Amino acid sequence: MSKNMEKRNIYAAGDFKVRAEPEGGGKYIEGYFAVFNQRTELWRGFYEEIAPEAFDESLKNNDIRCLFNHNSDVVMGRTAAGTLTLKKDAHGLFGSVRINEDDKQALDIYARVARRDISGCSIGFYPIKEEYTELDNGDVLCRVLDVDLSEVSICTFPAYPQTEIQARERAYAAVTAQRRENIKRRLEKLKC
C-alpha cells in the first residue's frame, strides 16, 4: 500500500438486525457492510461499485475493527479479538459484532439498531487497485478491485459527506487530466 493513498469511506443504507442468544449467549448486531456489483452514484455521471474479490487479502491478513460512525474511540468489535466476524458471500461483505454487555455505549448502540433508529453502515479502506470505465452514455464507472480494509462502521447517516465527495471528484478530475495529457503526448510522438 502506498503511503500517498488517502483513506476512503463507502457509505450505504444497511439492513442491520440484532440477535440475542438465549441464556447468556450474547447479543449481536449483524448485516452487510458492503454489497458487491452494486453501482452507487457518487456525483452526477460518476459511479462506483465493489468487486467480489476486493476484500480477499484484507480478510486473510488484517485486524479489522468495527466502529460506530468511524470513531476510533467507539470500538464495537475486532477480528483479532474474535468479537467481529467478517465473511464474504455472493451478495457482499457480511459482519457480525458481539456486543460487550459491560459497555453501556455498546448496549445503547445495540438498542438503537434494534429500534431501527440506526440502520446505516460504511467501510473505511485504502484503495489498492481500481478500474475506470467510460460507459456508453459518457458516465464513468470506478470498479474497486482490491482494498486494504481497516474498519467497518455502523453509521447514523449512511450518505456520502459532501466534503468527501468533493475531494474524490477533484482527485478523479486530476487523474483524468493527467491521462488526457499522456494520450496527447503519445499522439504527438506518433506524428513525428
C-alpha positions as CSV (number, residue, x, y, z in Angstrom):
1,M,0.0,0.0,0.0
2,S,1.3,3.4,-1.0
3,K,1.6,5.9,1.9
4,N,0.3,8.6,-0.5
5,M,-3.1,7.0,-0.8
6,E,-5.9,8.6,1.2
7,K,-8.3,6.6,3.2
8,R,-11.8,6.4,1.7
9,N,-15.2,5.5,3.0
10,I,-18.1,3.9,1.2
11,Y,-21.4,4.5,2.8
12,A,-24.6,2.5,2.3
13,A,-28.1,2.1,3.8
14,G,-27.8,-1.1,5.7
15,D,-30.2,-3.7,6.9
16,F,-28.7,-4.5,10.3
17,K,-30.5,-6.8,12.6
18,V,-29.9,-7.6,16.3
19,R,-29.8,-11.1,17.7
20,A,-29.7,-12.2,21.2
21,E,-28.7,-15.8,22.0
22,P,-30.7,-17.5,24.8
23,E,-29.4,-17.9,28.3
24,G,-26.4,-15.6,28.2
25,G,-25.2,-16.5,24.7
26,G,-24.6,-12.9,23.8
27,K,-26.1,-10.0,21.8
28,Y,-25.1,-9.3,18.2
29,I,-25.5,-6.7,15.5
30,E,-25.4,-8.3,12.1
31,G,-25.7,-7.3,8.5
32,Y,-24.0,-6.4,5.2
33,F,-21.3,-3.7,5.4
34,A,-20.8,-3.8,1.6
35,V,-22.8,-5.2,-1.4
36,F,-20.9,-6.4,-4.4
37,N,-21.5,-5.3,-8.0
38,Q,-24.0,-2.6,-6.9
39,R,-23.5,0.8,-8.6
40,T,-23.6,3.8,-6.3
41,E,-23.7,7.3,-7.9
42,L,-21.2,9.4,-6.1
43,W,-21.9,12.5,-8.2
44,R,-23.7,13.1,-11.5
45,G,-22.2,10.8,-14.1
46,F,-19.7,9.0,-11.7
47,Y,-20.5,5.6,-10.3
48,E,-18.6,3.3,-8.0
49,E,-19.0,-0.5,-7.4
50,I,-17.1,-3.1,-5.4
51,A,-15.9,-6.3,-7.0
52,P,-16.3,-9.5,-5.1
53,E,-12.6,-10.0,-4.8
54,A,-11.9,-6.6,-3.3
55,F,-11.7,-7.8,0.3
56,D,-9.9,-11.1,-0.1
57,E,-6.5,-10.1,1.1
58,S,-7.8,-7.9,3.9
59,L,-10.0,-10.7,5.3
60,K,-7.0,-13.0,5.3
61,N,-4.4,-10.6,6.7
62,N,-5.9,-7.6,8.5
63,D,-7.1,-7.0,12.1
64,I,-10.3,-5.1,11.2
65,R,-12.3,-3.1,13.7
66,C,-16.0,-2.4,13.8
67,L,-16.5,1.3,14.9
68,F,-19.5,3.5,15.4
69,N,-19.6,6.4,13.0
70,H,-15.9,5.9,12.0
71,N,-15.0,7.0,15.6
72,S,-11.9,5.1,16.7
73,D,-12.9,5.9,20.3
74,V,-16.0,3.6,19.9
75,V,-14.8,0.2,19.1
76,M,-17.6,-2.3,18.9
77,G,-15.6,-5.3,17.9
78,R,-12.3,-6.5,16.4
79,T,-11.5,-9.5,14.2
80,A,-8.3,-10.4,16.2
81,A,-10.3,-10.5,19.4
82,G,-13.0,-12.7,17.9
83,T,-15.7,-10.1,18.7
84,L,-16.1,-9.2,15.0
85,T,-16.6,-11.8,12.3
86,L,-16.5,-10.8,8.7
87,K,-17.1,-13.1,5.7
88,K,-18.0,-12.6,2.1
89,D,-20.6,-14.4,0.2
90,A,-22.2,-13.9,-3.3
91,H,-24.1,-10.9,-2.0
92,G,-21.4,-8.9,-0.2
93,L,-19.4,-8.5,3.0
94,F,-21.4,-9.8,6.0
95,G,-20.4,-8.8,9.5
96,S,-21.4,-10.0,13.0
97,V,-20.4,-8.0,16.0
98,R,-20.7,-9.4,19.5
99,I,-21.8,-6.7,21.9
100,N,-19.8,-6.1,25.0
101,E,-22.5,-6.2,27.6
102,D,-20.3,-4.5,30.1
103,D,-20.1,-1.5,27.8
104,K,-23.0,0.9,28.2
105,Q,-22.2,2.7,25.0
106,A,-22.3,-0.6,23.0
107,L,-25.6,-1.6,24.6
108,D,-27.0,1.8,23.7
109,I,-26.0,1.4,20.1
110,Y,-27.5,-2.2,20.1
111,A,-30.8,-0.7,21.4
112,R,-30.8,1.9,18.7
113,V,-30.3,-0.6,16.0
114,A,-33.0,-2.8,17.5
115,R,-35.4,0.1,17.3
116,R,-34.3,0.8,13.7
117,D,-33.2,4.3,14.7
118,I,-29.8,3.4,13.2
119,S,-29.5,1.2,10.1
120,G,-26.6,2.6,8.1
121,C,-23.2,1.2,7.5
122,S,-19.8,2.1,6.0
123,I,-16.4,0.7,5.3
124,G,-13.1,2.5,5.7
125,F,-10.3,1.5,3.3
126,Y,-7.2,2.4,1.3
127,P,-7.7,1.7,-2.4
128,I,-5.1,-0.6,-3.9
129,K,-6.5,-1.4,-7.3
130,E,-9.3,0.3,-9.2
131,E,-10.5,0.2,-12.8
132,Y,-12.2,3.1,-14.5
133,T,-14.5,2.6,-17.5
134,E,-16.3,5.1,-19.6
135,L,-19.9,3.9,-20.1
136,D,-21.7,4.2,-23.5
137,N,-23.6,7.2,-22.2
138,G,-20.4,9.0,-21.2
139,D,-20.7,8.3,-17.5
140,V,-17.7,6.8,-15.6
141,L,-17.7,3.7,-13.5
142,C,-15.0,3.1,-10.9
143,R,-14.8,-0.6,-10.1
144,V,-13.0,-1.2,-6.8
145,L,-10.9,-4.4,-7.3
146,D,-8.7,-4.5,-4.2
147,V,-8.6,-2.6,-1.0
148,D,-6.7,-2.5,2.3
149,L,-9.8,-2.7,4.6
150,S,-9.1,-1.2,8.0
151,E,-12.6,-0.8,9.5
152,V,-16.3,-1.2,9.1
153,S,-18.7,1.1,10.8
154,I,-22.3,1.2,12.0
155,C,-23.5,4.7,11.0
156,T,-26.2,7.1,11.9
157,F,-26.2,8.8,8.5
158,P,-25.4,6.4,5.6
159,A,-24.7,9.0,3.0
160,Y,-21.5,10.4,1.5
161,P,-20.4,13.5,3.3
162,Q,-20.3,16.4,0.8
163,T,-16.7,17.2,1.6
164,E,-15.6,13.6,0.8
165,I,-17.5,13.6,-2.5
166,Q,-15.8,16.9,-3.5
167,A,-12.4,15.6,-2.6
168,R,-12.9,12.4,-4.6
169,E,-14.3,14.4,-7.5
170,R,-11.2,16.7,-7.6
171,A,-8.9,13.6,-7.4
172,Y,-10.7,12.0,-10.3
173,A,-10.5,15.2,-12.3
174,A,-6.7,15.4,-11.7
175,V,-6.3,11.7,-12.8
176,T,-8.4,12.3,-15.9
177,A,-6.5,15.4,-16.9
178,Q,-3.2,13.5,-16.5
179,R,-4.4,10.7,-18.6
180,R,-5.5,13.1,-21.3
181,E,-2.1,14.8,-21.2
182,N,-0.4,11.4,-21.6
183,I,-2.5,10.5,-24.6
184,K,-1.8,13.9,-26.2
185,R,2.0,13.4,-25.7
186,R,1.8,9.9,-27.3
187,L,-0.2,11.2,-30.3
188,E,2.4,14.0,-30.8
189,K,5.2,11.4,-30.8
190,L,3.4,9.3,-33.3
191,K,3.1,12.3,-35.7
192,C,6.9,12.9,-35.7
